[in-house]
Amino acid sequence: QKFLSDSNMTKESTHFGKLKSNFKKILFNDVCCRMGHNIILKNINLEIKKNTFIAFVGRSGVGKSTLIDMIMGLVIPSSGNIFVNENNLNQLDISHWRSQIAYVPQEHFLLKDSIKNNIILNQRYNNFKFNQIMDLLDLKDLDPDFEVSEKGSTLSVGQKQRLSIARALYSNRKIIILDEPTSNLNSLLERKILNFLKRGQESKTIIMVTHNKSVIKYAKVVYKVMGNGIRKI
């Protein structure tokens, strides 16, 4: 996962404030993002409401991942503002804001630890919840005590992707952000996971980035990201 770079790089301790705010909505107001001399995103205006499944689609390189990086405060807009509720994102305690977000990146980070600990991280273990998630993601064939090697080299790409999704689901956070979450999964498992997420929007906000147009039918709101902005479809 890339972090701040070039002119967008800044020390988080100086860029962000100390306000703690519980998520109700995110608002982009005329947001633009440049990386060096390149304009990555421009004229972004959108509202993400609580408990909505929203998808961003578009070809590779148009800035879909940058869009979610800005939501997490990893990339700072070159101009315009991002608001969480009524507060500018840069006024927030960024650690508190991120504690409300579960993120499934394209590149999956795994610990040299057991399958179970890779999913629950530092949270209390709930056997029913854990097994429910393992069943949903067709991971029941993996021993929870099996130790993952460094960078997960003993696991397939699809297994690593499903472990990342399992971690996000187990965290039970208010916002789940998924970047190409089903790119290495078969269509049956893809439908199973996306139907589960669709049902979950009653209590979760799901933000998904994808270039796969077949999956957008699961989202309530879909935006196409283009070089000159975004369009609701």
ABEGO torsion letter per residue (X at the ends): XBBBBEAABBBAAAABBABBBBBABBBBBGBBBBBEABBABBGBBBBBBBGBBBBBBEBBGAGAAAAAAAAAGABBBABEBBBBEABBAAABBAAAAAAABBBBBABBBBBBBBAAAAAAEABBBBAAAAAAAAAAAGAAABBAABBBBBGGAABBAAAAAAAAAAAAAAAGBABBBBBGAAAABBAAAAAAAAAAAAAAAAABBBBBBBABAAAAAABABBBBBBAAEBBBX
